[in-house]
Amino acid sequence: MMDYTIFGESHGPAVGVLLRDVPPGLPVDEEFICRQLLRRAPQDPLSTARHEPDQVEVLSGVYQGVTTGMPVCLLLRNRDVRSADYDALRHTPRPSHADYTAWVQSGGRNDPRGGGAFSGRLTAPLVAAGALAKSWLKLQDIKVNAQVIDENALRQRAEEARQEGDSVGGQVRCIVTGLPAGWGGPDWRETAESEIARHVFAIPGVKGVEFGRGFALAEMRGSEANDPIRLQNGRITMASNNAGGINGGITNGMPLVVRMALRPTPSIACEQPSVDLATMEETPLRINGRHDPCLAPRAIPVMEAALACCVLDAMLDSAATI
């Protein structure tokens, strides 16, 4: 079983990820990691103006291009920080952001700069870990691909919101192909849906996850929703994939189809009511700084990374040979 821990803060010296229980002998392609990080980088006016070089540093667990069996530590240094943008937020939490809950949990000792450990900046090391997972899954012909749903229409809505100092939400769908039947189980600790949801919900801004046709199944009859079982070249398959590749918490060999819903970016330029935690008085808040008017476009490689790490962990845990 392989697990990972993401560390660092948005405006700290660096962010990174530590992967444990990584088998020895797996190839590490640093150029592929960089290409995946570039997919997450700001690309257009719908992205934050913060530009980090995101040059990955491999600190441990890799020798001569392959893993050694020791923990793998990847580091990404923060270069383009403007902490002064957050001075006014030190005691005034942003509505629907983690500022208030982090303040409560830490007893007022949280790092407010850029959201600290609750920032979307922490998705960069996740993408780096996911790049490793994706490259290793390819050795078993397992591929992970995501896309924004109705991207053109979403970009138009996001641009309109940006011009008004506002933001919009969006949806991203990820499909995993090549995953064999048999991973998962009926218990809540081992269902494929539970494990996937645990990884996806850790992505900042995710408020909904569905599998296959998801909530649309509630409006169907069984005759419409069921996936007929067929034989194709001597192998079991399904005539449709409304279940999204999972039955009873166990993969059935069909493509794994997962969709996540991202909330609108909570950091917006519109004036909003908040509370000054130092004086405990209500106060209006107007947020400055650099923020994405829509999270979905840059979340594509992030969702792929979360799914890849989850699937790789499952494959290793089930004693699959890579």
C-alpha positions as CSV (number, residue, x, y, z in Angstrom):
1,M,0.0,0.0,0.0
2,M,1.4,3.4,-1.0
3,D,0.3,6.6,0.7
4,Y,1.3,10.2,0.4
5,T,1.4,13.3,2.6
6,I,1.3,16.8,1.1
7,F,3.0,19.6,3.1
8,G,3.8,23.3,3.0
9,E,1.9,26.5,2.9
10,S,1.0,28.8,0.0
11,H,3.4,31.6,1.0
12,G,5.9,29.4,2.9
13,P,9.3,28.6,1.5
14,A,8.1,25.5,-0.4
15,V,5.3,22.9,-0.9
16,G,5.9,19.2,-1.4
17,V,4.8,15.7,-1.1
18,L,6.2,12.6,0.6
19,L,5.3,9.2,-0.8
20,R,5.8,6.2,1.4
21,D,5.9,2.4,0.6
22,V,6.9,3.0,-3.0
23,P,8.2,-0.2,-4.5
24,P,11.8,-0.1,-5.8
25,G,12.7,-0.1,-9.4
26,L,9.9,2.1,-10.8
27,P,11.0,4.7,-13.4
28,V,11.0,8.4,-12.5
29,D,10.6,10.7,-15.5
30,E,11.3,14.3,-14.2
31,E,10.4,15.7,-17.6
32,F,7.0,14.1,-17.5
33,I,6.4,15.5,-14.0
34,C,7.3,19.0,-15.3
35,R,4.9,18.6,-18.3
36,Q,2.1,17.7,-15.9
37,L,2.8,20.7,-13.7
38,L,2.7,23.0,-16.8
39,R,-0.8,21.8,-17.4
40,R,-1.8,23.1,-14.0
41,A,0.0,26.4,-14.5
42,P,-2.0,29.6,-15.3
43,Q,-2.6,29.7,-19.0
44,D,-5.0,32.6,-19.7
45,P,-7.0,35.5,-18.2
46,L,-9.2,33.0,-16.4
47,S,-6.2,32.0,-14.2
48,T,-4.5,33.7,-11.3
49,A,-1.7,36.1,-12.1
50,R,0.6,34.2,-9.7
51,H,3.3,32.4,-11.8
52,E,5.4,29.8,-10.1
53,P,8.3,28.1,-12.0
54,D,7.4,24.8,-10.3
55,Q,10.7,23.1,-10.9
56,V,10.5,19.8,-9.1
57,E,13.3,18.8,-6.8
58,V,13.6,15.1,-6.0
59,L,15.0,15.0,-2.5
60,S,15.0,11.3,-1.7
61,G,13.9,7.8,-2.8
62,V,15.3,8.0,-6.4
63,Y,18.7,6.9,-7.7
64,Q,19.7,6.8,-11.3
65,G,16.2,7.5,-12.5
66,V,14.4,4.7,-10.6
67,T,12.9,4.4,-7.1
68,T,15.0,2.8,-4.4
69,G,12.1,1.6,-2.1
70,M,12.7,4.4,0.3
71,P,10.2,7.3,0.8
72,V,10.1,9.6,-2.3
73,C,10.1,13.3,-1.4
74,L,9.3,15.9,-4.1
75,L,9.7,19.6,-3.4
76,L,8.4,22.7,-5.2
77,R,9.8,26.1,-4.0
78,N,7.5,29.1,-3.8
79,R,9.0,32.0,-5.7
80,D,6.1,34.4,-6.6
81,V,4.6,35.3,-3.3
82,R,2.9,38.6,-2.3
83,S,2.0,38.2,1.3
84,A,1.2,41.8,1.8
85,D,-2.0,41.1,-0.2
86,Y,-3.3,39.2,2.8
87,D,-2.4,41.7,5.6
88,A,-6.1,42.9,5.8
89,L,-7.3,39.3,6.1
90,R,-5.2,38.4,9.1
91,H,-8.3,38.9,11.4
92,T,-11.1,39.0,8.8
93,P,-11.9,35.6,7.3
94,R,-13.0,35.3,3.7
95,P,-16.6,34.0,3.4
96,S,-16.7,30.3,2.4
97,H,-12.9,30.0,2.5
98,A,-11.1,27.9,5.2
99,D,-9.8,31.1,6.9
100,Y,-12.4,30.9,9.7
101,T,-12.3,27.1,10.3
102,A,-8.5,27.1,10.2
103,W,-8.5,30.0,12.8
104,V,-10.9,28.0,15.1
105,Q,-9.0,24.7,14.7
106,S,-5.5,26.3,15.4
107,G,-6.7,28.6,18.2
108,G,-5.9,31.6,16.1
109,R,-2.4,30.4,15.1
110,N,-3.1,29.6,11.5
111,D,-1.0,31.0,8.6
112,P,-3.4,33.4,6.7
113,R,-1.1,34.2,3.9
114,G,-2.7,32.9,0.7
115,G,-4.8,30.5,2.7
116,G,-1.8,28.7,4.2
117,A,-2.1,25.0,4.0
118,F,-5.7,25.3,2.6
119,S,-4.6,27.0,-0.6
120,G,-5.0,25.7,-4.1
121,R,-1.2,26.0,-4.2
122,L,-1.1,22.7,-2.4
123,T,-2.5,21.0,-5.6
124,A,0.9,21.5,-7.2
125,P,2.6,18.7,-5.2
126,L,-0.4,16.5,-5.7
127,V,0.0,16.9,-9.5
128,A,3.7,16.0,-9.1
129,A,2.8,12.8,-7.2
130,G,0.1,12.1,-9.7
131,A,2.6,12.3,-12.5
132,L,4.6,9.5,-10.9
133,A,1.4,7.5,-10.4
134,K,0.2,8.0,-14.0
135,S,3.6,7.0,-15.5
136,W,3.6,3.8,-13.3
137,L,0.0,3.0,-14.2
138,K,0.9,3.2,-17.9
139,L,3.1,0.2,-17.4
140,Q,-0.1,-1.7,-16.9
141,D,-2.0,0.0,-19.7
142,I,-4.1,2.0,-17.3
143,K,-4.8,5.5,-18.4
144,V,-6.3,8.5,-16.6
145,N,-7.9,11.4,-18.5
146,A,-10.0,14.3,-17.4
147,Q,-11.8,17.2,-19.1
148,V,-14.0,20.1,-18.2
149,I,-17.7,19.6,-18.9
150,D,-19.1,22.2,-21.4
151,E,-15.8,24.1,-21.3
152,N,-16.6,26.7,-23.9
153,A,-19.8,27.8,-22.1
154,L,-18.0,27.7,-18.8
155,R,-15.2,29.9,-20.0
156,Q,-17.8,32.5,-21.3
157,R,-19.5,32.5,-17.9
158,A,-16.2,32.8,-16.1
159,E,-15.1,35.7,-18.2
160,E,-18.4,37.6,-17.5
161,A,-18.0,36.9,-13.8
162,R,-14.3,38.0,-13.8
163,Q,-15.2,41.4,-15.3
164,E,-17.7,41.9,-12.5
165,G,-15.2,40.9,-9.8
166,D,-17.0,37.6,-9.3
167,S,-16.4,33.9,-9.9
168,V,-18.1,30.7,-11.1
169,G,-18.0,27.0,-10.3
170,G,-17.6,24.1,-12.8
171,Q,-17.5,20.4,-13.3
172,V,-14.7,18.1,-14.4
173,R,-15.1,14.4,-15.5
174,C,-12.3,11.9,-15.2
175,I,-12.2,8.5,-17.0
176,V,-9.9,5.7,-16.0
177,T,-9.5,2.9,-18.7
178,G,-7.7,-0.4,-18.3
179,L,-8.6,-0.9,-14.7
180,P,-9.4,-4.6,-14.1
181,A,-12.4,-6.0,-12.4
182,G,-12.2,-6.9,-8.7
183,W,-10.8,-3.9,-6.8
184,G,-12.8,-2.8,-3.8
185,G,-15.3,-4.5,-1.5
186,P,-18.6,-4.1,0.2
187,D,-17.4,-2.7,3.5
188,W,-17.2,1.1,3.9
189,R,-13.5,0.9,4.6
190,E,-12.8,-0.7,1.2
191,T,-15.4,0.3,-1.4
192,A,-13.9,1.8,-4.6
193,E,-16.3,4.7,-4.4
194,S,-15.3,5.5,-0.8
195,E,-11.6,5.5,-1.6
196,I,-12.0,7.6,-4.7
197,A,-14.2,10.1,-3.0
198,R,-11.7,10.4,-0.2
199,H,-9.0,11.4,-2.6
200,V,-11.2,13.7,-4.7
201,F,-12.8,15.5,-1.8
202,A,-9.3,16.4,-0.6
203,I,-8.9,18.7,-3.6
204,P,-9.7,22.3,-2.5
205,G,-13.1,23.5,-3.7
206,V,-14.6,20.2,-4.5
207,K,-18.2,20.0,-3.1
208,G,-19.7,17.0,-5.1
209,V,-18.6,13.7,-6.5
210,E,-20.6,11.3,-8.6
211,F,-20.0,8.0,-10.4
212,G,-21.3,7.1,-13.8
213,R,-24.7,8.7,-14.3
214,G,-24.7,9.6,-10.6
215,F,-27.7,11.6,-9.5
216,A,-29.4,11.1,-12.8
217,L,-30.0,7.5,-11.8
218,A,-32.5,8.6,-9.3
219,E,-34.8,9.7,-12.1
220,M,-34.5,6.4,-14.1
221,R,-36.3,3.1,-14.1
222,G,-34.2,0.0,-13.4
223,S,-34.6,-1.1,-17.0
224,E,-33.0,2.2,-18.1
225,A,-30.3,2.3,-15.4
226,N,-29.1,-1.3,-15.5
227,D,-26.0,-2.1,-17.6
228,P,-26.8,-5.4,-19.5
229,I,-24.0,-8.0,-19.2
230,R,-22.6,-9.3,-22.5
231,L,-19.8,-11.5,-23.9
232,Q,-17.4,-9.9,-26.3
233,N,-14.6,-12.1,-27.7
234,G,-15.0,-14.4,-24.8
235,R,-14.8,-11.7,-22.2
236,I,-17.4,-10.3,-19.9
237,T,-18.4,-6.7,-20.7
238,M,-21.4,-4.4,-20.2
239,A,-23.6,-2.9,-23.0
240,S,-23.7,0.4,-21.2
241,N,-21.8,2.0,-18.3
242,N,-24.4,3.9,-16.2
243,A,-22.8,2.6,-13.0
244,G,-19.5,4.2,-14.0
245,G,-17.4,1.0,-13.7
246,I,-18.4,0.0,-10.1
247,N,-20.9,-2.5,-8.8
248,G,-21.3,-3.2,-5.0
249,G,-18.2,-1.1,-4.3
250,I,-16.1,-3.3,-6.6
251,T,-14.7,-2.4,-10.1
252,N,-16.4,-4.4,-12.9
253,G,-13.8,-3.9,-15.7
254,M,-15.7,-1.1,-17.5
255,P,-14.1,2.4,-17.6
256,L,-14.2,4.2,-14.3
257,V,-16.2,7.4,-14.7
258,V,-16.0,10.0,-12.0
259,R,-17.3,13.6,-12.0
260,M,-16.5,16.3,-9.5
261,A,-18.3,19.6,-8.9
262,L,-16.1,22.6,-7.9
263,R,-17.6,25.6,-6.1
264,P,-17.0,29.1,-7.3
265,T,-13.7,30.5,-6.1
266,P,-14.5,32.1,-2.7
267,S,-11.9,34.8,-3.1
268,I,-13.8,37.5,-5.1
269,A,-13.5,41.3,-5.5
270,C,-17.1,42.0,-4.7
271,E,-17.7,43.4,-1.2
272,Q,-18.9,40.8,1.2
273,P,-19.9,40.9,4.9
274,S,-17.5,39.3,7.4
275,V,-16.4,39.6,11.1
276,D,-13.2,41.1,12.5
277,L,-12.1,38.3,14.8
278,A,-9.9,40.7,16.8
279,T,-12.7,43.1,17.7
280,M,-15.6,40.6,17.2
281,E,-17.5,43.2,15.1
282,E,-19.1,42.8,11.7
283,T,-17.1,44.4,8.9
284,P,-17.3,44.6,5.1
285,L,-14.6,42.8,3.2
286,R,-13.2,43.5,-0.2
287,I,-10.5,41.0,-1.3
288,N,-7.4,42.0,-3.3
289,G,-4.8,39.7,-4.6
290,R,-4.5,37.1,-7.4
291,H,-7.3,34.5,-7.8
292,D,-8.8,32.3,-10.4
293,P,-12.4,33.3,-11.4
294,C,-13.0,29.6,-12.1
295,L,-11.1,26.6,-10.7
296,A,-12.2,24.0,-13.2
297,P,-9.7,24.5,-16.1
298,R,-6.6,24.2,-13.9
299,A,-8.3,21.3,-11.9
300,I,-8.0,18.9,-14.9
301,P,-4.5,17.6,-14.0
302,V,-5.3,17.8,-10.3
303,M,-8.3,15.4,-10.6
304,E,-6.2,13.1,-12.8
305,A,-3.5,13.1,-10.1
306,A,-5.9,12.3,-7.3
307,L,-7.5,9.4,-9.3
308,A,-4.1,8.1,-10.4
309,C,-2.7,8.0,-6.8
310,C,-5.9,6.3,-5.6
311,V,-5.9,3.7,-8.4
312,L,-2.1,3.0,-8.0
313,D,-2.5,2.6,-4.3
314,A,-5.3,0.0,-4.9
315,M,-3.3,-1.9,-7.5
316,L,-0.3,-2.1,-5.1
317,D,-2.5,-3.1,-2.2
318,S,-4.1,-5.9,-4.3
319,A,-0.6,-7.3,-5.0
320,A,-0.7,-6.3,-8.7
321,T,2.7,-6.6,-10.3
322,I,4.0,-3.4,-12.0
